[in-house]
Amino acid sequence: MTTAMTATEKVLARASGRAQVRPGETVYPDPELVIVHDGYVASSKAQLDELGIPKLFDQKRVVFATDHAVVYTTPQQVARGTAIRQAVREWGVENFFDVGQGGHGHLFPMEMGMVSPGSFLFANDVHCTNNGAVGAVAMRTGTEIICVLATGTMWVEVPPTIRITLEGNLQPGVLGRDLGYRLARDFTNGTYGVDWDYRVLEFAGAALDGLDLATRIAICNTVTEIGVANLFFPPSDKIIADARRRAQKPFTPVYSDANAHYEAELRIDLNRLGPQVVMPGAPDQAVEIGEAVGRKVDHAFIGSCGSGMYEDLELTAEILRGRKVAPGTRLFIVPGTTASAQRIVETGLMRVFQDAGAIVLPAGCGPCTRGNMAPLAPGEVSISTAATNIAGRMGAKDADIYLASPATVACSAIEGRITDPRGFGGLFHREAA
C-alpha cells in the first residue's frame, strides 16, 4: 500500500520508476531534461573525452544555454565559446541556445514550455530551483553533471520537506525578493528553529493564488543560496493555464497528499513583511530597509536569474518613467530572456529605460557573473537583484554589494542612495505601522 507523499517525493518516485519514495532513500531518477550553462559545457566535454566517452546519453534531452559569458570580454571567453560550439557539433546537441538565442537557462526553458508542472530535470547550477515556481523539480548536479551527461542519471537522496504556509498578502512596495531575503535570514539565524540544509521548502496557503510566476521565481531563486535542496510551489490554475499554452508536450501537475508528512511546518504573515536590504558579504544578511536607507550607491543592477522576468522589467519601467537615474549612479537592466528583451522593445519599455539614463544589457546573467559586464571598481557601492553578494561577485573584492528587490533598486538608482520604495513618488502607499 502506497503511503502519502509530498509533491517532490511524487515527482522523484515517478522519475525513478517507483511507487513511492521516502526522505533519506537513494534514487536514480530519469530526467526529462538536463540543462547545462556555458560555464560547464567545454569542461564537461574535455573530461568525458579523457574518459573515452564520445556520446551523450540522449542528445535530444540535453539543453545548453549561453547565459554567463554573453558578450565575450576576454580571449579566454572567446576560446570557451568556440569549444562549446565544437562540443555541440560533435555531440549532436539539438537544444543549443547560443548567444542571443534564449537567455538565462534558469528562465527560458519554462518560458518556452520545455519545463512544465510535474517535470523532473537535472541542471548543473544551484539556481535551477527556479523551476519550482511552476511546480517542477530540478536537482543540482554541480561537477557531477558529467555523470548525468554520460549515463542519464546520478544518485539523489530524497530530501525531507518543510511546509511554509503564507498568510495575508504582500503589501505595496514589497516583492517576492523581500520574502526570500527574510526567509534566508530567519532560517540561518535560528528564528525558525529548524534545519534547512538540503530540505525542500514547499509553499501553501490562500496567499499563493495572488503570487504570479515572476514572484514565485524570485522566492525560489533567493532562498536557494542558503543551501536548501529545493523549493516548490503547487501550481495555481493560472500557472497551469499559462503552462498549457506553452507546453511542448502533455504534462500532469503534481500536488502533495493531504496527509503527507512534513519534517516541520511554518507560518508566515505577509502583511507584516516590509522591504528588505541584504547587507554586504552574504545573501542571508537581510535587514529591514530602514537600517540601510541613505547609503550612497554608485552602481545598480536589475535582472539576474531571480529578477529578470518581463514583469520585473515592467515594474522597473513604471518607477523610472519620467524620472532620471541620479548623477554619479549607473543603472544596468538585464532582461532574463531574449523573449523579454524583444517584448520591452515592442511595449515601449526600452524607450523608458533609455530616457531615464539606464543601460540595457543583453539577456543573460549580466554583472552577476563575476562582473564580466558592468563591473564594480574598488571601493564602490552597488545595490542589485543579483543572486548573491559575496566579495568580488561583480568585480573588485573591496566593493560593497547590497541586495534588494527590483522596486528598491530602481528607487535607489533614481535617488542615488538606498531608498525605501514605499511612498516613492506616490507609486507605493506606505501602510500604517
C-alpha positions as CSV (number, residue, x, y, z in Angstrom):
1,M,0.0,0.0,0.0
2,T,1.4,3.4,-1.0
3,T,1.7,5.9,1.8
4,A,1.0,9.6,1.4
5,M,3.8,11.6,-0.3
6,T,4.7,15.3,-0.8
7,A,4.8,16.7,-4.3
8,T,8.6,16.4,-4.5
9,E,8.5,12.8,-3.4
10,K,5.9,12.0,-6.0
11,V,8.0,13.6,-8.8
12,L,11.1,11.7,-7.7
13,A,9.2,8.5,-7.4
14,R,7.7,8.7,-10.9
15,A,11.1,9.7,-12.4
16,S,12.7,6.8,-10.6
17,G,10.1,4.2,-11.7
18,R,9.0,3.6,-8.1
19,A,5.5,3.6,-6.5
20,Q,6.8,5.6,-3.6
21,V,9.9,7.1,-2.0
22,R,10.7,8.4,1.5
23,P,13.2,11.0,2.8
24,G,16.7,9.6,3.1
25,E,16.3,7.0,0.4
26,T,18.7,7.0,-2.6
27,V,17.1,7.0,-6.1
28,Y,18.4,7.3,-9.6
29,P,15.8,9.5,-11.4
30,D,15.4,9.7,-15.2
31,P,15.2,13.4,-16.2
32,E,13.0,14.9,-18.9
33,L,15.8,17.4,-19.5
34,V,19.4,18.1,-18.5
35,I,20.3,21.8,-18.6
36,V,24.0,22.9,-18.6
37,H,25.1,26.5,-18.7
38,D,28.2,27.8,-20.7
39,G,30.5,27.6,-17.7
40,Y,30.4,23.8,-17.7
41,V,29.9,22.6,-21.3
42,A,33.6,22.8,-22.5
43,S,35.0,21.4,-19.3
44,S,32.5,18.5,-19.4
45,K,33.4,17.7,-23.0
46,A,37.1,17.7,-22.1
47,Q,36.5,15.4,-19.1
48,L,34.3,12.9,-21.0
49,D,36.8,12.9,-23.9
50,E,39.5,12.0,-21.4
51,L,37.4,9.2,-20.1
52,G,36.8,7.9,-23.6
53,I,33.1,8.6,-23.6
54,P,32.2,10.0,-27.1
55,K,28.4,10.3,-26.8
56,L,25.8,11.8,-24.6
57,F,23.1,9.6,-23.0
58,D,20.5,11.3,-25.2
59,Q,21.4,14.4,-27.1
60,K,17.7,15.3,-27.6
61,R,17.2,15.7,-23.8
62,V,20.2,18.0,-23.3
63,V,19.9,21.8,-23.2
64,F,23.0,24.0,-23.5
65,A,22.4,27.7,-22.5
66,T,24.9,30.5,-23.1
67,D,24.0,33.0,-20.4
68,H,27.1,33.7,-18.3
69,A,29.5,35.0,-20.9
70,V,27.1,36.5,-23.4
71,V,29.4,39.3,-24.6
72,Y,33.0,38.0,-24.8
73,T,35.3,40.4,-23.0
74,T,38.5,38.2,-22.8
75,P,40.4,35.9,-25.1
76,Q,39.5,33.1,-22.7
77,Q,35.8,33.6,-23.2
78,V,36.2,33.6,-27.0
79,A,38.1,30.3,-26.8
80,R,35.5,28.8,-24.5
81,G,32.7,29.8,-26.8
82,T,34.5,28.2,-29.7
83,A,34.9,25.0,-27.6
84,I,31.2,25.0,-26.7
85,R,30.1,25.1,-30.4
86,Q,32.6,22.4,-31.2
87,A,31.1,20.2,-28.4
88,V,27.6,20.9,-29.8
89,R,28.6,19.7,-33.2
90,E,30.4,16.6,-32.0
91,W,27.7,15.6,-29.6
92,G,24.8,16.5,-31.9
93,V,23.0,18.6,-29.3
94,E,19.7,19.7,-30.7
95,N,18.7,22.2,-27.9
96,F,21.6,24.7,-28.1
97,F,20.8,28.3,-27.2
98,D,23.8,30.3,-28.2
99,V,24.4,34.0,-27.6
100,G,21.2,35.9,-28.2
101,Q,19.0,32.9,-28.8
102,G,17.5,32.1,-25.4
103,G,18.8,34.0,-22.5
104,H,19.0,32.7,-18.9
105,G,18.9,28.9,-18.7
106,H,17.0,29.1,-15.4
107,L,14.2,31.1,-17.1
108,F,13.7,30.4,-20.8
109,P,13.0,26.7,-20.6
110,M,9.9,27.5,-18.5
111,E,9.0,30.4,-20.8
112,M,9.3,28.1,-23.9
113,G,7.3,25.3,-22.4
114,M,10.3,22.9,-22.2
115,V,9.7,22.7,-18.4
116,S,6.1,22.3,-17.1
117,P,4.4,21.5,-13.8
118,G,5.4,18.0,-12.7
119,S,8.6,17.9,-14.8
120,F,11.8,16.4,-13.4
121,L,15.2,17.7,-14.6
122,F,18.9,17.9,-13.7
123,A,20.9,21.0,-14.0
124,N,24.5,21.9,-13.1
125,D,23.7,25.1,-11.3
126,V,22.1,25.7,-7.9
127,H,19.6,28.2,-9.2
128,C,17.8,25.5,-11.1
129,T,15.4,25.7,-8.1
130,N,13.7,28.4,-10.1
131,N,11.7,25.6,-11.8
132,G,9.9,25.0,-8.6
133,A,7.9,28.2,-9.4
134,V,5.9,26.2,-12.0
135,G,5.6,23.1,-9.8
136,A,8.6,21.3,-11.4
137,V,11.5,19.6,-9.6
138,A,15.1,20.3,-10.7
139,M,18.1,18.9,-8.9
140,R,21.5,20.5,-9.0
141,T,24.4,18.2,-10.0
142,G,27.4,20.6,-9.8
143,T,30.5,19.0,-11.2
144,E,28.7,15.6,-11.4
145,I,27.0,16.9,-14.5
146,I,29.4,14.7,-16.5
147,C,27.9,11.6,-14.8
148,V,24.4,12.7,-15.9
149,L,25.5,13.6,-19.5
150,A,27.2,10.2,-19.9
151,T,24.6,7.9,-18.2
152,G,21.4,9.9,-18.0
153,T,21.2,9.9,-14.2
154,M,23.0,10.1,-10.9
155,W,22.2,9.2,-7.3
156,V,19.8,11.5,-5.4
157,E,19.0,11.4,-1.8
158,V,15.3,12.1,-1.3
159,P,15.2,15.3,0.8
160,P,12.8,16.0,3.7
161,T,10.2,18.7,3.1
162,I,9.2,21.7,5.2
163,R,5.8,23.3,4.5
164,I,5.6,27.1,4.7
165,T,2.0,28.4,4.8
166,L,1.8,32.0,3.6
167,E,-0.9,34.1,5.1
168,G,-2.1,37.6,4.1
169,N,-0.7,39.5,1.1
170,L,2.5,41.2,0.1
171,Q,2.0,44.9,0.7
172,P,2.6,47.7,-1.8
173,G,6.4,48.1,-2.4
174,V,7.1,44.6,-1.0
175,L,8.0,41.9,-3.6
176,G,9.0,38.3,-3.8
177,R,12.7,39.1,-3.3
178,D,11.8,40.6,0.1
179,L,10.1,37.4,1.3
180,G,13.0,35.3,0.0
181,Y,15.6,37.5,1.8
182,R,13.7,37.3,5.1
183,L,13.3,33.6,4.8
184,A,17.0,33.1,4.2
185,R,17.9,35.3,7.2
186,D,15.4,33.7,9.6
187,F,16.4,30.2,8.7
188,T,20.1,30.8,9.2
189,N,19.9,32.9,12.3
190,G,17.8,30.3,14.1
191,T,14.5,32.2,14.2
192,Y,12.5,29.2,12.9
193,G,14.5,26.7,15.0
194,V,14.5,24.1,12.2
195,D,17.3,22.6,10.0
196,W,17.0,24.0,6.4
197,D,20.1,22.2,4.9
198,Y,19.1,20.0,2.0
199,R,15.4,20.4,2.7
200,V,12.6,21.2,0.2
201,L,10.6,24.3,1.1
202,E,7.0,23.7,-0.1
203,F,4.7,26.7,0.0
204,A,1.0,26.6,0.9
205,G,-1.8,28.9,1.9
206,A,-4.5,31.1,0.3
207,A,-1.9,33.7,-0.5
208,L,-0.4,31.6,-3.3
209,D,-3.2,32.5,-5.7
210,G,-2.0,36.1,-5.6
211,L,1.6,35.3,-6.5
212,D,2.4,35.4,-10.2
213,L,5.2,33.4,-11.9
214,A,7.8,36.2,-11.6
215,T,7.1,36.5,-7.8
216,R,7.4,32.7,-7.4
217,I,10.6,32.6,-9.3
218,A,12.1,35.4,-7.2
219,I,11.3,33.5,-4.0
220,C,12.7,30.2,-5.3
221,N,15.8,31.9,-6.5
222,T,16.6,33.8,-3.3
223,V,16.3,31.1,-0.7
224,T,18.4,28.5,-2.6
225,E,21.5,30.5,-1.6
226,I,21.4,29.1,1.9
227,G,21.7,25.5,0.8
228,V,18.1,24.2,0.7
229,A,17.6,21.3,-1.6
230,N,14.7,22.8,-3.5
231,L,11.6,24.9,-3.4
232,F,8.2,24.0,-4.6
233,F,5.0,26.0,-5.4
234,P,1.9,23.9,-6.1
235,P,0.8,25.3,-9.4
236,S,-2.3,27.5,-9.4
237,D,-5.0,27.4,-12.1
238,K,-3.4,30.4,-13.8
239,I,0.1,28.9,-13.7
240,I,-1.3,25.7,-15.2
241,A,-3.3,27.6,-17.9
242,D,-0.2,29.5,-18.9
243,A,1.9,26.4,-18.9
244,R,-0.5,24.6,-21.2
245,R,-0.3,27.4,-23.7
246,R,3.5,27.0,-23.8
247,A,4.0,23.3,-23.2
248,Q,5.9,21.3,-25.9
249,K,4.3,18.1,-24.7
250,P,1.4,17.0,-22.3
251,F,2.1,17.2,-18.6
252,T,0.4,16.4,-15.3
253,P,0.6,18.8,-12.4
254,V,1.7,17.2,-9.1
255,Y,0.4,18.1,-5.6
256,S,1.1,16.8,-2.1
257,D,-1.3,14.4,-0.5
258,A,-3.4,16.0,2.2
259,N,-1.8,13.7,4.9
260,A,1.7,13.9,3.6
261,H,4.5,14.0,6.2
262,Y,6.4,17.2,6.7
263,E,9.5,17.5,8.8
264,A,8.4,20.9,10.0
265,E,5.6,23.4,9.4
266,L,6.0,27.2,9.5
267,R,3.5,30.1,9.0
268,I,4.5,33.5,7.6
269,D,2.3,36.6,7.8
270,L,2.9,38.5,4.6
271,N,1.1,41.5,5.9
272,R,3.9,42.1,8.4
273,L,6.7,41.9,5.8
274,G,8.4,45.1,4.8
275,P,11.1,45.8,2.2
276,Q,14.4,44.1,2.9
277,V,18.0,45.0,2.1
278,V,20.8,42.4,2.3
279,M,24.0,43.8,3.8
280,P,27.3,43.2,2.0
281,G,29.1,39.8,2.5
282,A,26.5,37.1,2.4
283,P,23.0,36.6,0.9
284,D,21.4,35.8,4.3
285,Q,22.2,39.1,6.0
286,A,18.9,40.8,5.4
287,V,17.8,43.8,7.5
288,E,14.7,46.0,7.4
289,I,15.2,48.7,4.8
290,G,15.3,51.4,7.5
291,E,18.7,50.2,8.6
292,A,20.3,50.8,5.2
293,V,18.4,53.8,3.9
294,G,20.6,56.7,2.8
295,R,23.7,54.8,1.8
296,K,25.1,56.3,-1.4
297,V,25.2,54.0,-4.4
298,D,27.5,54.1,-7.4
299,H,26.1,51.1,-9.3
300,A,22.6,49.5,-9.6
301,F,21.6,46.4,-11.4
302,I,18.1,44.9,-12.1
303,G,18.0,41.4,-13.6
304,S,19.7,38.0,-13.0
305,C,18.0,34.6,-12.8
306,G,15.7,35.8,-10.0
307,S,14.5,39.2,-11.2
308,G,14.8,39.2,-14.9
309,M,11.2,38.3,-15.9
310,Y,9.2,40.7,-18.0
311,E,7.0,41.6,-15.0
312,D,10.2,42.7,-13.1
313,L,11.2,44.9,-16.0
314,E,7.6,46.3,-16.3
315,L,7.7,47.3,-12.7
316,T,11.1,48.9,-13.1
317,A,9.8,50.9,-16.1
318,E,6.8,52.1,-14.0
319,I,9.2,53.5,-11.4
320,L,11.7,55.0,-14.0
321,R,9.0,56.6,-16.2
322,G,9.5,60.3,-16.4
323,R,12.5,60.2,-14.0
324,K,16.3,60.1,-14.3
325,V,19.0,57.9,-12.8
326,A,20.9,60.1,-10.3
327,P,24.1,61.7,-11.4
328,G,27.1,59.6,-10.4
329,T,25.0,56.4,-10.3
330,R,24.8,54.0,-13.2
331,L,21.9,51.6,-13.6
332,F,22.1,48.4,-15.6
333,I,19.0,46.5,-16.7
334,V,19.3,42.9,-17.9
335,P,16.3,41.0,-19.4
336,G,16.3,37.4,-18.3
337,T,15.4,36.0,-21.8
338,T,15.6,37.1,-25.4
339,A,11.8,37.0,-25.5
340,S,11.6,39.5,-22.7
341,A,14.2,41.6,-24.4
342,Q,12.1,41.7,-27.5
343,R,9.0,42.4,-25.5
344,I,10.4,45.5,-23.8
345,V,11.1,46.9,-27.3
346,E,7.6,46.1,-28.5
347,T,5.9,47.6,-25.5
348,G,8.0,50.8,-25.3
349,L,9.8,49.9,-22.1
350,M,13.2,50.2,-23.8
351,R,12.5,53.9,-24.5
352,V,11.6,54.4,-20.9
353,F,14.9,52.9,-19.8
354,Q,16.9,54.9,-22.3
355,D,15.1,58.1,-21.4
356,A,15.9,57.5,-17.7
357,G,19.6,57.0,-18.5
358,A,19.7,53.3,-17.7
359,I,21.9,50.9,-19.7
360,V,20.2,47.8,-21.1
361,L,22.5,44.8,-21.5
362,P,21.9,41.5,-23.5
363,A,19.7,38.8,-22.0
364,G,21.6,36.6,-19.5
365,C,23.4,36.9,-16.2
366,G,24.7,40.4,-16.6
367,P,27.0,41.8,-13.9
368,C,26.1,38.8,-11.6
369,T,28.7,36.6,-13.2
370,R,31.8,37.9,-11.6
371,G,31.5,41.3,-13.3
372,N,32.0,40.1,-16.8
373,M,29.9,43.1,-17.8
374,A,29.4,46.3,-15.8
375,P,31.9,45.5,-13.1
376,L,32.4,47.4,-9.8
377,A,35.6,49.5,-9.2
378,P,37.4,49.3,-5.8
379,G,35.5,50.9,-3.0
380,E,32.3,51.3,-5.0
381,V,28.8,50.6,-3.6
382,S,26.2,48.6,-5.5
383,I,22.6,47.7,-4.9
384,S,21.2,45.0,-7.1
385,T,18.9,42.0,-7.6
386,A,21.9,39.7,-8.2
387,A,21.9,36.1,-7.0
388,T,24.4,36.7,-4.2
389,N,26.7,39.4,-2.8
390,I,29.8,37.7,-1.7
391,A,33.0,39.7,-2.0
392,G,34.2,40.0,-5.6
393,R,30.9,38.8,-7.1
394,M,30.7,41.7,-9.5
395,G,34.3,42.9,-9.8
396,A,36.5,44.5,-7.1
397,K,36.7,42.5,-3.9
398,D,36.5,45.5,-1.7
399,A,33.3,46.9,-3.3
400,D,30.2,46.7,-1.2
401,I,27.2,44.8,-2.7
402,Y,23.7,45.3,-1.3
403,L,20.8,43.1,-2.5
404,A,17.2,44.2,-2.7
405,S,14.0,43.9,-4.8
406,P,13.6,45.5,-8.2
407,A,11.4,48.2,-6.7
408,T,14.0,49.1,-4.1
409,V,16.9,49.0,-6.6
410,A,15.0,51.2,-9.1
411,C,14.1,53.8,-6.5
412,S,17.6,53.8,-5.1
413,A,19.1,54.4,-8.6
414,I,16.9,57.4,-9.1
415,E,17.8,58.9,-5.7
416,G,21.5,57.9,-5.8
417,R,21.1,56.3,-2.4
418,I,19.3,53.3,-0.8
419,T,15.7,54.3,-0.8
420,D,12.5,52.8,0.7
421,P,10.1,52.2,-2.3
422,R,7.0,52.7,-0.1
423,G,5.6,56.1,-0.8
424,F,8.2,56.8,-3.5
425,G,6.7,59.2,-6.0
426,G,3.2,58.1,-5.0
427,L,3.8,54.7,-6.6
428,F,3.6,52.6,-3.4
429,H,1.5,53.5,-0.5
430,R,3.2,53.1,2.9
431,E,1.0,51.2,5.2
432,A,0.4,52.5,8.7
433,A,2.5,50.9,11.3
